[in-house]
Amino acid sequence: MTRRVSPQRAVARFDSGYLHIAGFGIGVCVVFVCAIASLSWGAASISPATTIDALLHFDPTLREHLIIRTVRLPRVLLGAAVGAALAVAGGIMQGLTRNPLASPGILGVNAGASLAVVLTTLWVGGLSPSIAAGVASLGAGISAIAVYTIASLGNRGITPIKLTLAGAMVAALLSAAVSGMLVVNQRTLDDIRFWLAGSLVGQDLQTIVQSLVGIGVGLTFALALGKAITVLSLGDDLARSLGQATGRVKGMALLAVALLAGSAVSVAGPIGFVGLVVPNAVRLFIKVDYRWILAYSALFGASLLLLADMAARMLVPSGELPVGTIVALLGAPFFIYLVRWKVQ
């Protein structure tokens, strides 16, 4: 006779170390498949075998190899890194605030990074990738502090609704400031219009490598904070009773979010909803351990953005949509679901 296992028991079984490791391996395979598919599919379809051959045995005399190595490979690396960065940043924010609606896009962090980049570009002209990443990270950090401060005002302190409303207000204000500055400078608007919608287009490999330093540092920093964020997500009082310096952990987590979101926005624009959708989806299987939540978020954030980028290229054969538009189409229904069923 077959024993039936309840959903709660099935989740509990998954929420154990050896299954986490197995699931992580599956996640790595998913990212690899998405990357190969993104390298192969496009205006010029190339077989996966040719794609792998171009990666392992590059021949500059072959047209397909040139397309893969000079056009598609930088884009795939950028998409995977930006998706991982935004998803992990969202996971950190949700763990710190215990708010399923927290994400870099909804709480105004991406808007702060965008404003910093646009303002600096108008002031000093073109920015190098490393300077743009630093400026965007600073803007992201300031915006996050402003939202947290506004949400903490009042007798009840921070609540999920207050935090979401504060983030929406700050995001709207900063986005309006960006629009106002670009209206009076049409040339800059023409240069960065596609970037503002969230795009992976037009970056060469050298530029991407420079931009991804901040993402690499931010991911390393974030994953190292996983255990501390797990404790903090259970409540400040419990964390203090266990001897955790909550203020220091929050400060380091804020730095990680600023590095991740700022670096991602500086090179790909303010792509929303990745940091909202992915961590919430991961928590369907991993309930409280942020060491694994953040690691899984990195993998599935990378996969999501690679899939969205493929859709952006294939839905309009004569051109392409900004990848931020595709992610928004996927993320908006999930946001409605969270507001309806998850936020009290």
C-alpha positions as CSV (number, residue, x, y, z in Angstrom):
1,M,0.0,0.0,0.0
2,T,1.4,3.4,-1.0
3,R,1.7,6.0,1.7
4,R,0.5,9.5,0.9
5,V,2.8,12.3,1.9
6,S,1.3,15.6,2.8
7,P,2.5,18.8,1.1
8,Q,3.8,20.1,4.4
9,R,5.9,17.0,4.9
10,A,7.1,17.1,1.3
11,V,8.3,20.6,1.8
12,A,10.0,19.7,5.1
13,R,11.9,16.9,3.3
14,F,13.0,19.3,0.6
15,D,14.1,21.8,3.3
16,S,17.1,19.6,4.3
17,G,20.7,19.8,3.4
18,Y,21.2,17.0,0.9
19,L,18.2,17.9,-1.1
20,H,19.3,21.6,-1.1
21,I,22.6,20.4,-2.7
22,A,20.8,18.3,-5.3
23,G,18.4,21.1,-6.1
24,F,21.3,23.5,-6.4
25,G,22.9,21.2,-8.9
26,I,19.7,21.1,-10.9
27,G,19.6,24.9,-10.8
28,V,23.1,25.1,-12.2
29,C,22.0,22.8,-15.1
30,V,19.0,25.1,-15.7
31,V,21.2,28.1,-16.0
32,F,23.5,26.3,-18.4
33,V,20.6,25.2,-20.6
34,C,19.2,28.7,-20.7
35,A,22.6,30.1,-21.6
36,I,23.1,27.7,-24.4
37,A,19.6,28.4,-25.7
38,S,20.2,32.1,-25.5
39,L,23.5,31.8,-27.4
40,S,21.9,29.6,-30.1
41,W,18.5,31.3,-30.7
42,G,18.1,34.7,-32.4
43,A,17.9,36.4,-35.7
44,A,20.5,33.9,-36.9
45,S,19.7,30.4,-35.5
46,I,22.8,28.4,-34.7
47,S,22.8,24.8,-33.5
48,P,23.7,24.1,-29.9
49,A,26.6,21.9,-31.2
50,T,28.1,24.8,-33.1
51,T,27.5,27.1,-30.1
52,I,29.5,24.8,-27.8
53,D,32.2,24.4,-30.5
54,A,32.5,28.2,-30.7
55,L,33.0,28.5,-27.0
56,L,35.6,25.7,-26.8
57,H,37.3,26.0,-30.2
58,F,36.8,29.6,-31.4
59,D,37.6,30.1,-35.1
60,P,37.4,33.8,-36.1
61,T,37.0,32.9,-39.8
62,L,33.5,31.3,-39.1
63,R,30.6,33.7,-39.1
64,E,28.6,31.7,-36.5
65,H,31.6,31.7,-34.1
66,L,32.0,35.5,-34.5
67,I,28.3,36.0,-33.7
68,I,28.4,33.9,-30.6
69,R,31.7,35.2,-29.2
70,T,31.4,38.9,-30.0
71,V,27.6,39.5,-29.9
72,R,25.8,36.9,-27.9
73,L,28.3,35.8,-25.3
74,P,28.6,39.2,-23.7
75,R,24.9,39.6,-23.6
76,V,24.4,36.2,-22.0
77,L,27.0,36.9,-19.3
78,L,25.5,40.3,-18.6
79,G,21.9,38.9,-18.4
80,A,22.9,36.1,-16.0
81,A,24.9,38.4,-13.7
82,V,22.2,41.1,-13.7
83,G,19.5,38.6,-13.0
84,A,21.4,37.0,-10.2
85,A,22.2,40.4,-8.7
86,L,18.7,41.7,-8.7
87,A,17.2,38.5,-7.3
88,V,19.7,38.3,-4.5
89,A,19.2,41.9,-3.6
90,G,15.4,41.3,-3.5
91,G,16.0,38.2,-1.3
92,I,18.1,40.3,1.2
93,M,15.5,43.1,1.3
94,Q,12.6,40.6,2.0
95,G,14.6,38.9,4.7
96,L,15.5,42.1,6.5
97,T,12.1,43.7,6.3
98,R,10.0,40.4,6.5
99,N,8.0,41.9,3.7
100,P,7.2,39.8,0.6
101,L,6.8,42.9,-1.5
102,A,10.3,44.2,-0.8
103,S,12.5,44.4,-3.9
104,P,14.9,46.9,-5.5
105,G,12.3,48.0,-8.0
106,I,9.3,48.4,-5.8
107,L,11.1,50.1,-2.9
108,G,12.8,52.7,-5.1
109,V,16.4,51.3,-4.9
110,N,16.6,51.0,-8.7
111,A,15.1,54.4,-9.2
112,G,17.8,55.9,-6.9
113,A,20.5,54.2,-8.9
114,S,19.0,55.4,-12.2
115,L,18.8,59.0,-10.9
116,A,22.4,58.9,-9.8
117,V,23.6,57.7,-13.2
118,V,21.5,60.2,-15.2
119,L,22.4,63.1,-13.0
120,T,26.2,62.3,-13.1
121,T,26.0,61.8,-16.9
122,L,24.4,65.2,-17.4
123,W,26.9,66.8,-15.1
124,V,30.2,65.3,-16.3
125,G,29.4,63.5,-19.5
126,G,30.1,59.9,-20.3
127,L,31.0,57.5,-17.4
128,S,33.4,54.6,-17.4
129,P,31.7,51.3,-16.4
130,S,33.4,51.2,-13.0
131,I,32.5,54.8,-12.1
132,A,28.9,54.3,-13.3
133,A,28.6,51.3,-11.0
134,G,30.0,53.2,-8.1
135,V,27.7,56.2,-8.7
136,A,24.7,53.9,-9.1
137,S,25.5,52.0,-5.9
138,L,25.7,55.2,-4.0
139,G,22.3,56.3,-5.3
140,A,20.8,52.9,-4.5
141,G,22.1,53.1,-0.9
142,I,20.8,56.6,-0.3
143,S,17.4,55.7,-1.7
144,A,17.1,52.6,0.4
145,I,18.0,54.6,3.6
146,A,15.4,57.2,2.7
147,V,12.6,54.6,2.2
148,Y,13.5,52.8,5.4
149,T,13.5,56.1,7.3
150,I,10.2,57.3,5.9
151,A,8.5,53.9,6.6
152,S,9.7,54.0,10.2
153,L,7.9,57.2,11.0
154,G,4.8,57.0,13.2
155,N,3.7,55.1,16.2
156,R,3.4,51.7,14.7
157,G,6.9,51.7,13.2
158,I,7.7,49.8,10.0
159,T,4.9,47.6,8.6
160,P,4.8,45.9,5.2
161,I,2.2,48.3,3.9
162,K,4.0,51.4,5.1
163,L,7.3,50.2,3.6
164,T,5.7,49.4,0.3
165,L,3.9,52.8,0.2
166,A,7.1,54.6,1.1
167,G,9.0,52.8,-1.6
168,A,6.4,53.6,-4.2
169,M,6.4,57.2,-3.2
170,V,10.2,57.5,-3.4
171,A,10.4,55.6,-6.7
172,A,7.7,57.8,-8.2
173,L,9.5,61.0,-7.0
174,L,12.9,59.9,-8.3
175,S,11.5,58.6,-11.6
176,A,9.8,62.0,-12.1
177,A,13.1,63.7,-11.4
178,V,14.8,61.5,-14.1
179,S,12.1,62.3,-16.6
180,G,12.3,66.0,-15.9
181,M,16.1,66.1,-16.4
182,L,15.9,64.2,-19.6
183,V,13.1,66.4,-21.0
184,V,15.5,69.4,-20.9
185,N,18.3,67.4,-22.4
186,Q,17.1,65.6,-25.5
187,R,20.5,64.4,-26.5
188,T,21.0,62.4,-23.3
189,L,17.4,61.1,-23.6
190,D,18.2,59.7,-27.0
191,D,21.4,58.1,-25.8
192,I,19.9,56.3,-22.8
193,R,16.2,55.8,-23.7
194,F,16.6,52.0,-24.3
195,W,18.7,51.7,-21.1
196,L,15.9,53.3,-19.0
197,A,13.5,50.6,-20.1
198,G,16.0,47.9,-19.0
199,S,18.2,46.5,-21.8
200,L,21.1,44.1,-22.3
201,V,22.0,45.5,-25.7
202,G,25.2,47.1,-26.9
203,Q,27.8,46.1,-24.3
204,D,31.1,44.6,-25.3
205,L,32.8,42.0,-23.3
206,Q,35.5,44.3,-21.8
207,T,32.9,46.8,-20.6
208,I,30.8,44.0,-19.1
209,V,33.8,42.6,-17.2
210,Q,34.5,46.0,-15.6
211,S,30.9,46.4,-14.7
212,L,30.5,43.0,-13.1
213,V,33.2,43.5,-10.5
214,G,30.7,45.2,-8.2
215,I,28.2,42.4,-8.8
216,G,30.7,39.8,-8.0
217,V,31.7,41.5,-4.7
218,G,28.1,42.1,-3.8
219,L,27.1,38.4,-4.4
220,T,30.1,37.2,-2.3
221,F,29.2,39.6,0.5
222,A,25.5,38.7,0.3
223,L,26.0,34.9,0.4
224,A,28.4,35.4,3.4
225,L,25.5,37.1,5.3
226,G,23.0,34.3,4.6
227,K,23.1,32.9,8.2
228,A,22.8,36.3,9.8
229,I,19.9,37.3,7.6
230,T,18.2,34.0,8.5
231,V,18.3,34.8,12.2
232,L,17.3,38.4,11.6
233,S,14.3,37.4,9.4
234,L,12.9,35.7,12.5
235,G,12.6,39.0,14.3
236,D,14.9,41.6,15.8
237,D,14.2,40.6,19.4
238,L,15.1,36.9,18.8
239,A,18.2,37.9,16.9
240,R,19.4,40.1,19.8
241,S,18.6,37.3,22.3
242,L,21.0,35.1,20.3
243,G,23.7,37.7,20.5
244,Q,23.5,39.1,17.0
245,A,24.5,42.7,16.4
246,T,21.4,43.6,14.4
247,G,22.5,47.1,13.5
248,R,25.8,45.9,12.0
249,V,24.1,43.1,10.1
250,K,21.5,45.5,8.6
251,G,24.3,47.9,7.6
252,M,26.3,45.2,5.9
253,A,23.2,43.9,4.2
254,L,22.3,47.4,2.9
255,L,25.8,47.7,1.5
256,A,25.4,44.4,-0.3
257,V,22.0,45.5,-1.8
258,A,23.5,48.8,-2.9
259,L,26.4,47.1,-4.6
260,L,24.1,44.5,-6.3
261,A,21.3,46.8,-7.4
262,G,23.6,49.7,-8.3
263,S,26.0,47.7,-10.4
264,A,23.1,45.9,-12.2
265,V,21.3,49.2,-13.0
266,S,24.5,50.9,-14.1
267,V,25.0,48.4,-16.9
268,A,21.5,47.2,-17.8
269,G,19.1,49.9,-16.6
270,P,16.3,49.7,-14.0
271,I,14.9,46.2,-14.6
272,G,12.1,45.6,-12.2
273,F,10.3,42.5,-10.7
274,V,13.2,40.1,-10.8
275,G,14.0,40.8,-7.2
276,L,10.3,40.4,-6.3
277,V,9.4,37.3,-8.2
278,V,12.4,35.0,-7.7
279,P,12.9,35.1,-3.9
280,N,9.2,34.5,-3.3
281,A,9.2,31.6,-5.7
282,V,12.3,30.1,-4.0
283,R,10.6,30.4,-0.6
284,L,7.9,28.0,-1.8
285,F,10.5,25.3,-1.3
286,I,13.0,26.8,1.1
287,K,11.2,28.4,4.0
288,V,13.7,30.2,6.2
289,D,17.3,29.4,5.5
290,Y,18.6,32.4,3.6
291,R,22.0,30.7,2.9
292,W,20.0,28.6,0.4
293,I,17.4,31.2,-0.5
294,L,20.0,33.6,-1.7
295,A,22.0,30.9,-3.5
296,Y,18.9,29.6,-5.3
297,S,17.8,33.2,-6.0
298,A,21.0,33.8,-7.8
299,L,20.6,30.8,-10.1
300,F,16.9,31.3,-10.9
301,G,17.3,35.1,-11.3
302,A,19.9,34.4,-13.9
303,S,17.7,31.9,-15.6
304,L,14.6,34.2,-15.6
305,L,16.5,37.1,-17.2
306,L,18.1,34.9,-19.8
307,L,14.6,33.5,-20.8
308,A,13.1,37.1,-20.8
309,D,16.0,38.2,-23.0
310,M,15.3,35.4,-25.5
311,A,11.6,36.4,-25.6
312,A,12.5,40.0,-26.1
313,R,14.6,39.1,-29.2
314,M,12.1,36.6,-30.7
315,L,8.8,38.3,-30.2
316,V,9.8,41.1,-32.6
317,P,11.8,39.5,-35.4
318,S,12.6,42.8,-37.1
319,G,14.0,44.3,-33.8
320,E,13.6,43.6,-30.1
321,L,11.8,44.7,-27.0
322,P,13.7,45.9,-23.9
323,V,14.1,43.0,-21.6
324,G,12.7,45.1,-18.8
325,T,9.3,45.1,-20.6
326,I,9.2,41.3,-20.8
327,V,10.1,41.0,-17.1
328,A,7.4,43.5,-16.1
329,L,4.8,41.5,-18.1
330,L,5.8,38.4,-16.1
331,G,6.1,40.1,-12.8
332,A,3.0,42.3,-12.6
333,P,0.5,39.4,-12.2
334,F,2.7,37.9,-9.5
335,F,2.8,41.3,-7.7
336,I,-1.0,41.4,-7.8
337,Y,-1.1,37.9,-6.3
338,L,1.2,38.9,-3.4
339,V,-0.8,42.0,-2.6
340,R,-4.0,40.0,-2.7
341,W,-3.0,37.0,-0.7
342,K,0.4,37.5,1.1
343,V,0.4,41.0,2.6
344,Q,-1.5,41.5,5.8
